[in-house]
């Protein structure tokens, strides 16, 4: 296997909010979840759970967020949950799920595909739980819009390392 420049990959990933009307194969989604599930977690408890939504089911969820247009344009919406039955420490479990999501975003980016991590949609978590008839053990923690990017992405910057590092 050739050397992968992971730092380059990390730095060039950006949130994608506009997508082409093209399908992402289910195998690619499976591989993305494969990347996700190999994240570290406290006690290796792997508290993440996923649901993949496409087509009408996905579009139905668009009404629950200000970013409905992103949801509609994306080919797939990956819902991410915390499984409360596997949880041992809420804070640590959420951090692990964050790591799991970042694994997924970077893997998808490495394929030339795009994602947008959607958090605002959590404001309507209750309504979504009802809509999806989720079992009570699943807490909705994030949605990831995924698809083939269209056009330019917004090139966000970052704070300087020296301003983030305390002496
Ligand atoms: C926890 C979290 C929640 C986010 N929620 C949203 C969201 O609801 N809508 C959106 O368009 N972007 C959302 N984003 C994407 C951020 O706006 C984006 O990562 C940030 O502005 C940096 O831009 P970049 O990802 O292009 O580097 C979210 C990101 C994170 C990590």
Backbone and ligand atoms as CSV (ligand in chain L), in Angstrom:
chain,resi,resn,atom,element,x,y,z
A,1,UNK,N,N,0.844,-1.201,0.000
A,1,UNK,CA,C,0.000,0.000,0.000
A,1,UNK,C,C,0.880,1.251,0.000
A,2,UNK,N,N,0.578,2.193,-0.872
A,2,UNK,CA,C,1.334,3.453,-0.929
A,2,UNK,C,C,1.083,4.283,0.327
A,3,UNK,N,N,1.986,5.216,0.597
A,3,UNK,CA,C,1.849,6.053,1.783
A,3,UNK,C,C,0.703,7.052,1.570
A,4,UNK,N,N,-0.186,7.092,2.520
A,4,UNK,CA,C,-1.314,8.026,2.439
A,4,UNK,C,C,-0.937,9.287,3.201
A,5,UNK,N,N,-1.103,10.450,2.564
A,5,UNK,CA,C,-0.792,11.701,3.249
A,5,UNK,C,C,-2.026,12.136,4.034
A,6,UNK,N,N,-2.118,11.623,5.244
A,6,UNK,CA,C,-3.322,11.849,6.050
A,6,UNK,C,C,-3.484,13.317,6.438
A,7,UNK,N,N,-2.362,14.013,6.674
A,7,UNK,CA,C,-2.460,15.430,7.051
A,7,UNK,C,C,-3.055,16.254,5.901
A,8,UNK,N,N,-2.629,15.935,4.693
A,8,UNK,CA,C,-3.160,16.621,3.505
A,8,UNK,C,C,-4.677,16.380,3.410
A,9,UNK,N,N,-5.048,15.142,3.605
A,9,UNK,CA,C,-6.456,14.753,3.538
A,9,UNK,C,C,-7.282,15.507,4.594
A,10,UNK,N,N,-6.740,15.574,5.799
A,10,UNK,CA,C,-7.421,16.259,6.908
A,10,UNK,C,C,-7.594,17.741,6.577
A,11,UNK,N,N,-6.530,18.332,6.026
A,11,UNK,CA,C,-6.571,19.776,5.772
A,11,UNK,C,C,-7.441,20.165,4.590
A,12,UNK,N,N,-7.574,19.288,3.631
A,12,UNK,CA,C,-8.358,19.682,2.448
A,12,UNK,C,C,-9.842,19.335,2.548
A,13,UNK,N,N,-10.232,18.534,3.553
A,13,UNK,CA,C,-11.659,18.231,3.699
A,13,UNK,C,C,-12.443,19.483,4.059
A,14,UNK,N,N,-13.556,19.669,3.425
A,14,UNK,CA,C,-14.447,20.777,3.763
A,14,UNK,C,C,-15.890,20.273,3.749
A,15,UNK,N,N,-16.740,20.953,4.478
A,15,UNK,CA,C,-18.161,20.612,4.444
A,15,UNK,C,C,-18.713,20.901,3.063
A,16,UNK,N,N,-19.426,19.964,2.532
A,16,UNK,CA,C,-20.030,20.097,1.209
A,16,UNK,C,C,-21.544,20.253,1.395
A,17,UNK,N,N,-22.088,21.319,0.848
A,17,UNK,CA,C,-23.523,21.606,1.028
A,17,UNK,C,C,-24.287,21.624,-0.273
A,18,UNK,N,N,-23.556,21.408,-1.375
A,18,UNK,CA,C,-24.214,21.319,-2.693
A,18,UNK,C,C,-23.768,20.033,-3.365
A,19,UNK,N,N,-24.739,19.301,-3.877
A,19,UNK,CA,C,-24.434,17.984,-4.432
A,19,UNK,C,C,-25.007,17.813,-5.831
A,20,UNK,N,N,-24.329,16.968,-6.618
A,20,UNK,CA,C,-24.847,16.599,-7.935
A,20,UNK,C,C,-25.937,15.542,-7.749
A,21,UNK,N,N,-26.783,15.458,-8.730
A,21,UNK,CA,C,-27.869,14.479,-8.694
A,21,UNK,C,C,-27.326,13.120,-9.156
A,22,UNK,N,N,-26.439,12.563,-8.364
A,22,UNK,CA,C,-25.802,11.289,-8.709
A,22,UNK,C,C,-25.868,10.361,-7.508
A,23,UNK,N,N,-25.956,9.070,-7.813
A,23,UNK,CA,C,-26.087,8.100,-6.731
A,23,UNK,C,C,-24.721,7.653,-6.202
A,24,UNK,N,N,-24.642,7.470,-4.904
A,24,UNK,CA,C,-23.446,6.896,-4.284
A,24,UNK,C,C,-23.774,5.424,-4.000
A,25,UNK,N,N,-22.972,4.495,-4.523
A,25,UNK,CA,C,-23.304,3.080,-4.348
A,25,UNK,C,C,-23.360,2.659,-2.878
A,26,UNK,N,N,-24.240,1.732,-2.585
A,26,UNK,CA,C,-24.402,1.244,-1.208
A,26,UNK,C,C,-23.086,0.679,-0.668
A,27,UNK,N,N,-22.266,0.105,-1.554
A,27,UNK,CA,C,-20.975,-0.437,-1.099
A,27,UNK,C,C,-20.080,0.676,-0.528
A,28,UNK,N,N,-20.164,1.863,-1.137
A,28,UNK,CA,C,-19.379,3.006,-0.642
A,28,UNK,C,C,-19.872,3.424,0.740
A,29,UNK,N,N,-21.176,3.390,0.922
A,29,UNK,CA,C,-21.752,3.737,2.224
A,29,UNK,C,C,-21.288,2.717,3.270
A,30,UNK,N,N,-21.311,1.445,2.879
A,30,UNK,CA,C,-20.862,0.394,3.800
A,30,UNK,C,C,-19.406,0.608,4.194
A,31,UNK,N,N,-18.576,0.951,3.204
A,31,UNK,CA,C,-17.160,1.200,3.503
A,31,UNK,C,C,-16.995,2.402,4.431
A,32,UNK,N,N,-17.850,3.398,4.263
A,32,UNK,CA,C,-17.793,4.593,5.117
A,32,UNK,C,C,-18.137,4.227,6.563
A,33,UNK,N,N,-19.107,3.356,6.711
A,33,UNK,CA,C,-19.490,2.917,8.059
A,33,UNK,C,C,-18.410,2.007,8.642
A,34,UNK,N,N,-17.719,1.317,7.753
A,34,UNK,CA,C,-16.589,0.486,8.166
A,34,UNK,C,C,-15.491,1.391,8.767
A,35,UNK,N,N,-15.219,2.507,8.081
A,35,UNK,CA,C,-14.241,3.480,8.601
A,35,UNK,C,C,-14.717,4.000,9.957
A,36,UNK,N,N,-16.004,4.277,10.052
A,36,UNK,CA,C,-16.582,4.825,11.285
A,36,UNK,C,C,-16.422,3.844,12.451
A,37,UNK,N,N,-16.707,2.594,12.215
A,37,UNK,CA,C,-16.777,1.652,13.334
A,37,UNK,C,C,-15.410,1.275,13.898
A,38,UNK,N,N,-14.327,1.679,13.168
A,38,UNK,CA,C,-12.992,1.388,13.688
A,38,UNK,C,C,-12.430,2.529,14.532
A,39,UNK,N,N,-13.277,3.484,14.887
A,39,UNK,CA,C,-12.847,4.575,15.766
A,39,UNK,C,C,-12.579,4.030,17.179
A,40,UNK,N,N,-11.764,4.748,17.924
A,40,UNK,CA,C,-11.570,4.350,19.328
A,40,UNK,C,C,-12.784,4.733,20.172
A,41,UNK,N,N,-13.004,4.012,21.251
A,41,UNK,CA,C,-14.063,4.391,22.204
A,41,UNK,C,C,-13.646,3.924,23.594
A,42,UNK,N,N,-14.152,4.611,24.606
A,42,UNK,CA,C,-13.829,4.258,25.986
A,42,UNK,C,C,-14.243,2.820,26.274
A,43,UNK,N,N,-13.358,2.055,26.847
A,43,UNK,CA,C,-13.606,0.633,27.141
A,43,UNK,C,C,-13.947,-0.166,25.879
A,44,UNK,N,N,-13.661,0.439,24.731
A,44,UNK,CA,C,-14.026,-0.158,23.435
A,44,UNK,C,C,-15.516,-0.504,23.389
A,45,UNK,N,N,-16.338,0.406,23.941
A,45,UNK,CA,C,-17.780,0.089,24.036
A,45,UNK,C,C,-18.557,0.348,22.745
A,46,UNK,N,N,-17.920,1.065,21.800
A,46,UNK,CA,C,-18.510,1.238,20.465
A,46,UNK,C,C,-19.990,1.642,20.540
A,47,UNK,N,N,-20.260,2.826,21.149
A,47,UNK,CA,C,-21.651,3.195,21.442
A,47,UNK,C,C,-22.431,3.728,20.241
A,48,UNK,N,N,-21.791,3.807,19.068
A,48,UNK,CA,C,-22.427,4.366,17.874
A,48,UNK,C,C,-23.368,3.375,17.194
A,49,UNK,N,N,-24.421,3.936,16.639
A,49,UNK,CA,C,-25.336,3.151,15.784
A,49,UNK,C,C,-25.676,4.035,14.582
A,50,UNK,N,N,-26.012,3.429,13.468
A,50,UNK,CA,C,-26.233,4.186,12.230
A,50,UNK,C,C,-27.540,3.784,11.556
A,51,UNK,N,N,-28.074,4.741,10.797
A,51,UNK,CA,C,-29.204,4.451,9.904
A,51,UNK,C,C,-28.902,5.182,8.610
A,52,UNK,N,N,-29.105,4.510,7.485
A,52,UNK,CA,C,-28.841,5.149,6.196
A,52,UNK,C,C,-30.183,5.426,5.533
A,53,UNK,N,N,-30.405,6.696,5.194
A,53,UNK,CA,C,-31.671,7.073,4.565
A,53,UNK,C,C,-31.407,7.631,3.174
A,54,UNK,N,N,-32.241,7.219,2.242
A,54,UNK,CA,C,-32.137,7.795,0.895
A,54,UNK,C,C,-33.546,8.054,0.367
A,55,UNK,N,N,-33.592,8.696,-0.764
A,55,UNK,CA,C,-34.858,8.962,-1.479
A,55,UNK,C,C,-35.924,9.619,-0.593
A,56,UNK,N,N,-37.168,9.114,-0.686
A,56,UNK,CA,C,-38.282,9.796,0.003
A,56,UNK,C,C,-38.094,9.833,1.511
A,57,UNK,N,N,-37.549,8.757,2.050
A,57,UNK,CA,C,-37.341,8.682,3.505
A,57,UNK,C,C,-36.403,9.784,3.975
A,58,UNK,N,N,-35.364,10.014,3.179
A,58,UNK,CA,C,-34.400,11.081,3.474
A,58,UNK,C,C,-35.082,12.452,3.342
A,59,UNK,N,N,-35.779,12.631,2.233
A,59,UNK,CA,C,-36.392,13.939,1.963
A,59,UNK,C,C,-37.433,14.316,3.017
A,60,UNK,N,N,-38.071,13.306,3.609
A,60,UNK,CA,C,-39.053,13.545,4.659
A,60,UNK,C,C,-38.404,14.219,5.874
A,61,UNK,N,N,-37.125,13.915,6.083
A,61,UNK,CA,C,-36.420,14.459,7.252
A,61,UNK,C,C,-35.966,15.904,7.030
A,62,UNK,N,N,-35.976,16.329,5.755
A,62,UNK,CA,C,-35.498,17.678,5.409
A,62,UNK,C,C,-36.302,18.766,6.128
A,63,UNK,N,N,-37.568,18.496,6.390
A,63,UNK,CA,C,-38.435,19.507,7.017
A,63,UNK,C,C,-38.028,19.808,8.460
A,64,UNK,N,N,-37.193,18.964,9.057
A,64,UNK,CA,C,-36.839,19.144,10.462
A,64,UNK,C,C,-35.584,19.981,10.682
A,65,UNK,N,N,-35.036,20.553,9.605
A,65,UNK,CA,C,-33.835,21.366,9.771
A,65,UNK,C,C,-33.823,22.558,8.814
A,66,UNK,N,N,-33.149,23.599,9.252
A,66,UNK,CA,C,-32.940,24.770,8.391
A,66,UNK,C,C,-32.081,24.396,7.196
A,67,UNK,N,N,-31.366,23.287,7.315
A,67,UNK,CA,C,-30.482,22.836,6.243
A,67,UNK,C,C,-31.161,21.760,5.387
A,68,UNK,N,N,-32.469,21.919,5.263
A,68,UNK,CA,C,-33.271,20.966,4.488
A,68,UNK,C,C,-32.803,20.827,3.046
A,69,UNK,N,N,-32.330,21.942,2.487
A,69,UNK,CA,C,-31.860,21.912,1.104
A,69,UNK,C,C,-30.641,20.985,0.961
A,70,UNK,N,N,-29.783,21.014,1.960
A,70,UNK,CA,C,-28.594,20.146,1.967
A,70,UNK,C,C,-29.043,18.682,2.032
A,71,UNK,N,N,-30.019,18.428,2.883
A,71,UNK,CA,C,-30.543,17.064,3.036
A,71,UNK,C,C,-31.155,16.584,1.720
A,72,UNK,N,N,-31.885,17.478,1.074
A,72,UNK,CA,C,-32.560,17.089,-0.181
A,72,UNK,C,C,-31.567,16.830,-1.302
A,73,UNK,N,N,-30.569,17.685,-1.395
A,73,UNK,CA,C,-29.587,17.534,-2.487
A,73,UNK,C,C,-28.684,16.320,-2.295
A,74,UNK,N,N,-28.392,16.003,-1.034
A,74,UNK,CA,C,-27.488,14.874,-0.757
A,74,UNK,C,C,-28.121,13.578,-1.243
A,75,UNK,N,N,-27.274,12.644,-1.654
A,75,UNK,CA,C,-27.814,11.357,-2.094
A,75,UNK,C,C,-28.255,10.506,-0.909
A,76,UNK,N,N,-27.481,10.594,0.181
A,76,UNK,CA,C,-27.804,9.796,1.372
A,76,UNK,C,C,-27.710,10.684,2.605
A,77,UNK,N,N,-28.472,10.302,3.620
A,77,UNK,CA,C,-28.353,10.937,4.921
A,77,UNK,C,C,-28.062,9.814,5.915
A,78,UNK,N,N,-26.915,9.944,6.575
A,78,UNK,CA,C,-26.558,8.928,7.573
A,78,UNK,C,C,-26.894,9.478,8.948
A,79,UNK,N,N,-27.795,8.815,9.622
A,79,UNK,CA,C,-28.176,9.238,10.969
A,79,UNK,C,C,-27.281,8.504,11.955
A,80,UNK,N,N,-26.806,9.240,12.936
A,80,UNK,CA,C,-25.900,8.649,13.916
A,80,UNK,C,C,-26.541,8.739,15.296
A,81,UNK,N,N,-26.492,7.635,16.012
A,81,UNK,CA,C,-27.136,7.554,17.328
A,81,UNK,C,C,-26.151,7.099,18.392
A,82,UNK,N,N,-26.453,7.501,19.605
A,82,UNK,CA,C,-25.797,6.923,20.775
A,82,UNK,C,C,-26.722,5.837,21.308
A,83,UNK,N,N,-26.175,4.646,21.419
A,83,UNK,CA,C,-26.957,3.549,21.997
A,83,UNK,C,C,-26.812,3.608,23.519
A,84,UNK,N,N,-27.878,4.072,24.174
A,84,UNK,CA,C,-27.800,4.299,25.622
A,84,UNK,C,C,-27.506,3.015,26.387
A,85,UNK,N,N,-27.894,1.885,25.819
A,85,UNK,CA,C,-27.627,0.605,26.501
A,85,UNK,C,C,-26.134,0.272,26.507
A,86,UNK,N,N,-25.398,0.776,25.518
A,86,UNK,CA,C,-23.946,0.523,25.480
A,86,UNK,C,C,-23.160,1.603,26.197
A,87,UNK,N,N,-23.851,2.665,26.591
A,87,UNK,CA,C,-23.177,3.843,27.139
A,87,UNK,C,C,-22.629,3.577,28.539
A,88,UNK,N,N,-21.417,4.102,28.810
A,88,UNK,CA,C,-20.900,4.002,30.186
A,88,UNK,C,C,-20.573,5.358,30.769
A,89,UNK,N,N,-20.373,6.352,29.895
A,89,UNK,CA,C,-20.058,7.707,30.367
A,89,UNK,C,C,-20.474,8.635,29.241
A,90,UNK,N,N,-21.499,9.427,29.477
A,90,UNK,CA,C,-22.127,10.204,28.400
A,90,UNK,C,C,-21.116,11.053,27.637
A,91,UNK,N,N,-20.280,11.770,28.393
A,91,UNK,CA,C,-19.304,12.663,27.759
A,91,UNK,C,C,-18.323,11.878,26.897
A,92,UNK,N,N,-17.786,10.807,27.438
A,92,UNK,CA,C,-16.798,10.017,26.697
A,92,UNK,C,C,-17.436,9.321,25.498
A,93,UNK,N,N,-18.663,8.874,25.675
A,93,UNK,CA,C,-19.344,8.201,24.567
A,93,UNK,C,C,-19.574,9.169,23.405
A,94,UNK,N,N,-19.951,10.415,23.738
A,94,UNK,CA,C,-20.159,11.399,22.667
A,94,UNK,C,C,-18.844,11.735,21.970
A,95,UNK,N,N,-17.760,11.781,22.742
A,95,UNK,CA,C,-16.453,12.044,22.125
A,95,UNK,C,C,-16.085,10.917,21.163
A,96,UNK,N,N,-16.343,9.703,21.587
A,96,UNK,CA,C,-16.040,8.546,20.731
A,96,UNK,C,C,-16.862,8.621,19.445
A,97,UNK,N,N,-18.098,9.041,19.572
A,97,UNK,CA,C,-18.946,9.135,18.376
A,97,UNK,C,C,-18.436,10.245,17.459
A,98,UNK,N,N,-17.913,11.317,18.061
A,98,UNK,CA,C,-17.289,12.366,17.256
A,98,UNK,C,C,-16.115,11.809,16.458
A,99,UNK,N,N,-15.305,10.990,17.106
A,99,UNK,CA,C,-14.161,10.366,16.414
A,99,UNK,C,C,-14.657,9.468,15.288
A,100,UNK,N,N,-15.714,8.761,15.562
A,100,UNK,CA,C,-16.279,7.835,14.571
A,100,UNK,C,C,-16.813,8.609,13.365
A,101,UNK,N,N,-17.421,9.745,13.617
A,101,UNK,CA,C,-17.934,10.558,12.510
A,101,UNK,C,C,-16.773,11.127,11.696
A,102,UNK,N,N,-15.746,11.610,12.368
A,102,UNK,CA,C,-14.606,12.168,11.633
A,102,UNK,C,C,-13.933,11.094,10.767
A,103,UNK,N,N,-13.820,9.880,11.281
A,103,UNK,CA,C,-13.298,8.767,10.451
A,103,UNK,C,C,-14.089,8.672,9.150
A,104,UNK,N,N,-15.395,8.737,9.310
A,104,UNK,CA,C,-16.287,8.605,8.151
A,104,UNK,C,C,-16.078,9.773,7.179
A,105,UNK,N,N,-16.041,11.003,7.707
A,105,UNK,CA,C,-15.889,12.179,6.842
A,105,UNK,C,C,-14.577,12.116,6.054
A,106,UNK,N,N,-13.523,11.708,6.723
A,106,UNK,CA,C,-12.217,11.672,6.051
A,106,UNK,C,C,-12.172,10.569,5.007
A,107,UNK,N,N,-12.741,9.427,5.335
A,107,UNK,CA,C,-12.774,8.336,4.364
A,107,UNK,C,C,-13.558,8.770,3.123
A,108,UNK,N,N,-14.714,9.346,3.334
A,108,UNK,CA,C,-15.557,9.771,2.209
A,108,UNK,C,C,-14.819,10.822,1.370
A,109,UNK,N,N,-14.160,11.741,2.048
A,109,UNK,CA,C,-13.389,12.762,1.335
A,109,UNK,C,C,-12.279,12.125,0.496
A,110,UNK,N,N,-11.649,11.090,1.034
A,110,UNK,CA,C,-10.550,10.429,0.311
A,110,UNK,C,C,-11.029,9.816,-1.005
A,111,UNK,N,N,-12.326,9.595,-1.110
A,111,UNK,CA,C,-12.899,9.030,-2.347
A,111,UNK,C,C,-13.324,10.125,-3.322
A,112,UNK,N,N,-13.158,11.391,-2.909
A,112,UNK,CA,C,-13.590,12.504,-3.760
A,112,UNK,C,C,-15.076,12.806,-3.615
A,113,UNK,N,N,-15.681,12.219,-2.593
A,113,UNK,CA,C,-17.101,12.495,-2.319
A,113,UNK,C,C,-17.194,13.521,-1.190
A,114,UNK,N,N,-18.398,14.030,-0.959
A,114,UNK,CA,C,-18.547,15.105,0.016
A,114,UNK,C,C,-19.524,14.770,1.128
A,115,UNK,N,N,-19.304,15.442,2.274
A,115,UNK,CA,C,-20.205,15.270,3.421
A,115,UNK,C,C,-20.463,16.622,4.072
A,116,UNK,N,N,-21.565,16.696,4.777
A,116,UNK,CA,C,-21.771,17.808,5.709
A,116,UNK,C,C,-22.348,17.245,7.005
A,117,UNK,N,N,-21.648,17.495,8.069
A,117,UNK,CA,C,-22.094,17.097,9.423
A,117,UNK,C,C,-23.195,18.066,9.817
A,118,UNK,N,N,-24.378,17.576,10.091
A,118,UNK,CA,C,-25.509,18.442,10.436
A,118,UNK,C,C,-25.851,18.297,11.911
A,119,UNK,N,N,-25.725,19.391,12.620
A,119,UNK,CA,C,-26.019,19.395,14.045
A,119,UNK,C,C,-27.307,20.133,14.371
A,120,UNK,N,N,-27.618,21.107,13.551
A,120,UNK,CA,C,-28.801,21.944,13.804
A,120,UNK,C,C,-30.070,21.102,13.846
A,121,UNK,N,N,-30.062,20.026,13.097
A,121,UNK,CA,C,-31.219,19.118,13.006
A,121,UNK,C,C,-31.570,18.507,14.374
A,122,UNK,N,N,-30.606,18.542,15.302
A,122,UNK,CA,C,-30.867,17.973,16.640
A,122,UNK,C,C,-31.902,18.790,17.411
A,123,UNK,N,N,-32.110,20.040,16.996
A,123,UNK,CA,C,-33.157,20.849,17.648
A,123,UNK,C,C,-34.514,20.185,17.511
A,124,UNK,N,N,-34.641,19.325,16.530
A,124,UNK,CA,C,-35.919,18.643,16.317
A,124,UNK,C,C,-35.768,17.132,16.533
A,125,UNK,N,N,-34.863,16.781,17.426
A,125,UNK,CA,C,-34.574,15.359,17.688
A,125,UNK,C,C,-35.838,14.594,18.110
A,126,UNK,N,N,-36.660,15.246,18.925
A,126,UNK,CA,C,-37.877,14.579,19.411
A,126,UNK,C,C,-38.811,14.222,18.265
A,127,UNK,N,N,-38.992,15.220,17.392
A,127,UNK,CA,C,-39.898,15.028,16.249
A,127,UNK,C,C,-39.362,13.916,15.339
A,128,UNK,N,N,-38.055,13.897,15.169
A,128,UNK,CA,C,-37.438,12.886,14.307
A,128,UNK,C,C,-37.559,11.491,14.927
A,129,UNK,N,N,-37.360,11.413,16.239
A,129,UNK,CA,C,-37.510,10.127,16.927
A,129,UNK,C,C,-38.920,9.579,16.734
A,130,UNK,N,N,-39.876,10.505,16.781
A,130,UNK,CA,C,-41.273,10.102,16.596
A,130,UNK,C,C,-41.501,9.643,15.155
A,131,UNK,N,N,-41.026,10.456,14.237
A,131,UNK,CA,C,-41.169,10.155,12.801
A,131,UNK,C,C,-40.599,8.767,12.461
A,132,UNK,N,N,-39.435,8.470,13.032
A,132,UNK,CA,C,-38.747,7.214,12.705
A,132,UNK,C,C,-39.128,6.070,13.642
A,133,UNK,N,N,-39.968,6.389,14.616
A,133,UNK,CA,C,-40.375,5.405,15.630
A,133,UNK,C,C,-39.153,4.709,16.228
A,134,UNK,N,N,-38.231,5.544,16.652
A,134,UNK,CA,C,-36.974,5.021,17.196
A,134,UNK,C,C,-37.192,4.362,18.548
A,135,UNK,N,N,-36.497,3.267,18.808
A,135,UNK,CA,C,-36.538,2.703,20.162
A,135,UNK,C,C,-35.905,3.698,21.145
A,136,UNK,N,N,-36.386,3.730,22.380
A,136,UNK,CA,C,-35.977,4.772,23.330
A,136,UNK,C,C,-34.492,4.695,23.673
A,137,UNK,N,N,-33.855,3.570,23.410
A,137,UNK,CA,C,-32.421,3.464,23.747
A,137,UNK,C,C,-31.526,4.234,22.775
A,138,UNK,N,N,-32.091,4.652,21.627
A,138,UNK,CA,C,-31.279,5.370,20.649
A,138,UNK,C,C,-31.448,6.875,20.805
A,139,UNK,N,N,-30.344,7.557,21.084
A,139,UNK,CA,C,-30.361,9.023,21.124
A,139,UNK,C,C,-29.726,9.549,19.837
A,140,UNK,N,N,-30.507,10.339,19.132
A,140,UNK,CA,C,-30.055,10.924,17.865
A,140,UNK,C,C,-28.989,11.980,18.162
A,141,UNK,N,N,-27.775,11.827,17.603
A,141,UNK,CA,C,-26.697,12.773,17.921
A,141,UNK,C,C,-26.122,13.527,16.721
A,142,UNK,N,N,-26.351,13.024,15.514
A,142,UNK,CA,C,-25.842,13.737,14.330
A,142,UNK,C,C,-26.457,13.162,13.063
A,143,UNK,N,N,-26.456,13.985,12.027
A,143,UNK,CA,C,-26.829,13.498,10.692
A,143,UNK,C,C,-25.721,13.935,9.742
A,144,UNK,N,N,-25.365,13.051,8.836
A,144,UNK,CA,C,-24.322,13.342,7.864
A,144,UNK,C,C,-24.916,13.276,6.460
A,145,UNK,N,N,-24.930,14.425,5.793
A,145,UNK,CA,C,-25.359,14.461,4.390
A,145,UNK,C,C,-24.173,14.019,3.548
A,146,UNK,N,N,-24.444,13.180,2.559
A,146,UNK,CA,C,-23.345,12.594,1.774
A,146,UNK,C,C,-23.735,12.516,0.300
A,147,UNK,N,N,-22.792,12.873,-0.550
A,147,UNK,CA,C,-23.078,12.784,-1.986
A,147,UNK,C,C,-21.893,13.203,-2.825
A,148,UNK,N,N,-22.157,13.333,-4.121
A,148,UNK,CA,C,-21.128,13.776,-5.065
A,148,UNK,C,C,-21.141,15.303,-5.061
A,149,UNK,N,N,-20.005,15.934,-4.710
A,149,UNK,CA,C,-19.978,17.395,-4.597
A,149,UNK,C,C,-20.315,18.100,-5.910
A,150,UNK,N,N,-20.960,19.262,-5.777
A,150,UNK,CA,C,-21.234,20.110,-6.944
A,150,UNK,C,C,-20.601,21.471,-6.690
A,151,UNK,N,N,-19.824,21.946,-7.629
A,151,UNK,CA,C,-19.269,23.305,-7.520
A,151,UNK,C,C,-18.208,23.435,-6.444
A,152,UNK,N,N,-17.959,24.685,-6.096
A,152,UNK,CA,C,-16.891,25.003,-5.151
A,152,UNK,C,C,-17.396,24.876,-3.719
A,153,UNK,N,N,-16.496,24.521,-2.817
A,153,UNK,CA,C,-16.853,24.537,-1.402
A,153,UNK,C,C,-16.311,25.824,-0.781
A,154,UNK,N,N,-16.903,26.200,0.342
A,154,UNK,CA,C,-16.434,27.384,1.053
A,154,UNK,C,C,-15.131,27.000,1.761
A,155,UNK,N,N,-14.061,27.729,1.457
A,155,UNK,CA,C,-12.761,27.392,2.056
A,155,UNK,C,C,-12.610,28.048,3.429
A,156,UNK,N,N,-13.099,27.379,4.426
A,156,UNK,CA,C,-12.983,27.891,5.789
A,156,UNK,C,C,-11.522,27.852,6.222
A,157,UNK,N,N,-11.173,28.733,7.134
A,157,UNK,CA,C,-9.819,28.715,7.689
A,157,UNK,C,C,-9.837,28.138,9.093
A,158,UNK,N,N,-8.721,28.277,9.771
A,158,UNK,CA,C,-8.607,27.811,11.150
A,158,UNK,C,C,-7.795,28.805,11.962
A,159,UNK,N,N,-8.055,28.830,13.253
A,159,UNK,CA,C,-7.248,29.648,14.156
A,159,UNK,C,C,-5.814,29.146,14.135
A,160,UNK,N,N,-4.890,30.055,14.395
A,160,UNK,CA,C,-3.471,29.668,14.400
A,160,UNK,C,C,-3.160,28.758,15.582
A,161,UNK,N,N,-2.270,27.831,15.328
A,161,UNK,CA,C,-1.884,26.873,16.369
A,161,UNK,C,C,-1.362,27.581,17.619
A,162,UNK,N,N,-0.623,28.670,17.389
A,162,UNK,CA,C,-0.048,29.384,18.556
A,162,UNK,C,C,-1.139,29.983,19.451
A,163,UNK,N,N,-2.289,30.251,18.881
A,163,UNK,CA,C,-3.395,30.806,19.669
A,163,UNK,C,C,-4.226,29.704,20.347
A,164,UNK,N,N,-3.898,28.479,20.030
A,164,UNK,CA,C,-4.664,27.358,20.580
A,164,UNK,C,C,-3.862,26.584,21.611
A,165,UNK,N,N,-2.568,26.918,21.673
A,165,UNK,CA,C,-1.668,26.150,22.525
A,165,UNK,C,C,-1.274,26.995,23.725
A,166,UNK,N,N,-1.569,26.474,24.900
A,166,UNK,CA,C,-1.258,27.228,26.109
A,166,UNK,C,C,0.139,26.865,26.608
A,167,UNK,N,N,0.783,27.881,27.191
A,167,UNK,CA,C,2.148,27.594,27.676
A,167,UNK,C,C,2.142,27.271,29.167
L,1,LIG,C1,C,-21.084,19.293,15.670
L,1,LIG,C2,C,-21.194,19.949,14.318
L,1,LIG,C3,C,-22.411,20.441,13.886
L,1,LIG,C4,C,-22.548,21.039,12.641
L,1,LIG,N1,N,-23.779,21.431,12.214
L,1,LIG,C5,C,-23.927,21.946,10.989
L,1,LIG,C6,C,-25.213,22.262,10.485
L,1,LIG,O1,O,-26.237,22.059,11.147
L,1,LIG,N2,N,-25.303,22.791,9.247
L,1,LIG,C7,C,-24.206,22.996,8.456
L,1,LIG,O2,O,-24.356,23.473,7.331
L,1,LIG,N3,N,-22.958,22.686,8.900
L,1,LIG,C8,C,-22.800,22.156,10.129
L,1,LIG,N4,N,-21.555,21.785,10.564
L,1,LIG,C9,C,-20.369,22.032,9.713
L,1,LIG,C10,C,-19.556,23.210,10.225
L,1,LIG,O3,O,-20.237,24.408,9.934
L,1,LIG,C11,C,-18.165,23.177,9.555
L,1,LIG,O4,O,-17.500,21.987,9.895
L,1,LIG,C12,C,-17.293,24.358,9.983
L,1,LIG,O5,O,-17.863,25.577,9.601
L,1,LIG,C13,C,-15.888,24.252,9.363
L,1,LIG,O6,O,-16.009,24.166,7.961
L,1,LIG,P1,P,-15.427,22.939,7.152
L,1,LIG,O7,O,-16.063,21.681,7.650
L,1,LIG,O8,O,-15.792,23.224,5.717
L,1,LIG,O9,O,-13.932,22.949,7.346
L,1,LIG,C14,C,-21.400,21.176,11.807
L,1,LIG,C15,C,-20.184,20.664,12.232
L,1,LIG,C16,C,-20.069,20.044,13.448
L,1,LIG,C17,C,-18.748,19.437,13.858
